[in-house]
């Protein structure tokens, strides 16, 4: 039971962080006060979205799935390791929670712009990571009702 609660906490925390960043960015138009308010509201909304994603897709199971299968994907580059791909799958998981209801293609350019700051020590360029981000996104999307892009991937 504690593992389930931990996974929901991870999902909510991840969603809160993503929502706060998005809210602060949008709120920046209103100056420092708008930025602060946007971060607070975005964090609350993001936490709720992250918790809903964690209920449908256990983050521990999600990570284990990709860790065991990333080398058999068409975008796998020989010589790359799980540590290179893990941030891309994490981005797909997190991004779906904060952009639920939108299509991957509609947010892809935003994800690409954020890749360098979210990839950590990954050696993947966006062109190499994009497939893993997209697969991660669609994995979560399939688990939740209302497949936004209807492509079934």
C-alpha positions in Angstrom: 0.0 0.0 0.0 2.8 2.4 0.8 4.3 1.9 -2.7 1.0 3.0 -4.2 0.9 6.1 -2.1 4.5 6.8 -2.9 3.8 6.5 -6.6 0.9 8.9 -6.3 3.1 11.3 -4.4 5.6 11.1 -7.2 2.9 11.7 -9.9 1.4 14.6 -7.9 4.8 16.1 -7.2 5.9 15.9 -10.8 2.7 17.4 -12.0 2.9 20.2 -9.5 6.4 21.1 -10.6 5.4 21.0 -14.3 2.3 23.0 -13.6 4.1 25.6 -11.5 6.7 26.2 -14.3 3.9 26.5 -16.9 1.8 28.7 -14.6 4.8 31.0 -13.8 5.6 31.3 -17.5 2.1 32.2 -18.5 1.7 34.5 -15.4 4.9 36.4 -16.3 2.8 38.5 -18.6 1.3 40.0 -15.5 4.6 40.8 -14.0 6.1 39.4 -10.7 2.7 39.1 -9.0 1.2 37.4 -12.1 4.2 35.1 -12.2 3.8 34.1 -8.5 0.0 33.6 -8.9 0.5 31.6 -12.0 3.1 29.4 -10.3 0.7 28.7 -7.4 -2.4 28.0 -9.5 -0.3 25.9 -12.0 1.2 23.9 -9.1 -2.2 23.1 -7.7 -3.7 22.1 -11.1 -0.5 20.2 -12.1 -0.6 18.2 -8.8 -4.1 17.1 -9.5 -3.2 16.2 -13.1 -0.1 14.3 -11.9 -2.1 12.4 -9.3 -4.7 11.3 -12.0 -1.9 10.1 -14.3 -0.3 8.2 -11.4 -3.6 6.5 -10.6 -3.9 5.3 -14.2 -0.2 4.6 -14.8 2.0 3.7 -11.9 5.3 5.6 -12.4 7.3 2.7 -11.1 5.7 0.2 -13.5 6.0 2.7 -16.3 9.7 3.1 -15.7 10.3 -0.6 -15.4 8.4 -1.2 -18.7 10.6 1.2 -20.6 13.8 0.1 -18.9 13.1 -3.5 -20.0 12.1 -2.6 -23.6 13.9 0.6 -24.7 16.6 -1.4 -26.5 14.1 -3.0 -28.8 12.5 0.3 -30.0 13.2 1.5 -33.5 14.8 4.7 -32.3 17.3 3.0 -30.0 20.9 4.0 -30.8 23.5 1.4 -30.3 25.9 2.3 -27.5 23.3 4.4 -25.6 22.2 3.3 -22.1 19.1 3.5 -20.0 20.5 6.6 -18.3 20.4 8.3 -21.7 16.7 7.3 -22.4 15.2 7.6 -18.9 14.9 11.4 -19.0 13.1 11.2 -22.4 10.5 8.7 -21.1 10.1 10.7 -17.9 9.5 13.8 -20.0 6.8 11.9 -22.0 5.1 10.8 -18.8 5.3 14.3 -17.2 4.3 16.2 -20.3 1.1 14.1 -20.9 0.0 14.9 -17.3 0.5 18.6 -17.8 -0.9 18.8 -21.4 -3.7 16.2 -21.1 -6.3 16.6 -23.8 -3.8 17.9 -26.4 -2.0 16.0 -29.1 1.7 15.2 -28.8 2.3 17.0 -32.1 0.7 20.1 -30.7 3.1 20.3 -27.8 6.2 18.8 -29.5 7.9 22.1 -30.2 7.5 23.1 -26.5 9.0 19.8 -25.4 11.9 20.1 -27.8 12.7 23.6 -26.4 12.7 22.2 -22.9 14.7 19.1 -23.7 18.1 20.5 -23.0 17.1 21.7 -19.5 15.3 18.4 -18.6 17.6 15.8 -20.0 20.1 15.9 -17.2 23.1 13.8 -18.1 21.5 12.1 -21.1 23.7 12.1 -24.2 20.7 12.2 -26.5 20.0 15.1 -28.8 16.3 15.9 -29.3 16.2 14.1 -32.6 17.3 10.9 -30.7 15.1 11.5 -27.7 11.9 12.4 -29.5 10.8 8.8 -30.2 11.1 7.9 -26.5 9.3 11.1 -25.4 6.5 10.3 -27.9 6.3 6.7 -26.9 6.1 7.7 -23.2 3.4 10.2 -24.0 1.3 7.6 -25.9 1.8 4.9 -23.2 0.1 7.2 -20.7 -2.5 8.4 -23.2 -3.6 4.8 -23.9 -4.0 4.2 -20.2 -6.3 7.2 -19.7 -9.8 7.5 -21.1 -10.1 9.9 -24.1 -7.2 9.2 -26.5 -6.7 12.8 -27.7 -5.1 12.1 -31.0 -7.0 8.9 -31.7 -3.9 7.2 -33.3 -3.9 4.3 -30.8 -0.1 4.4 -30.4 
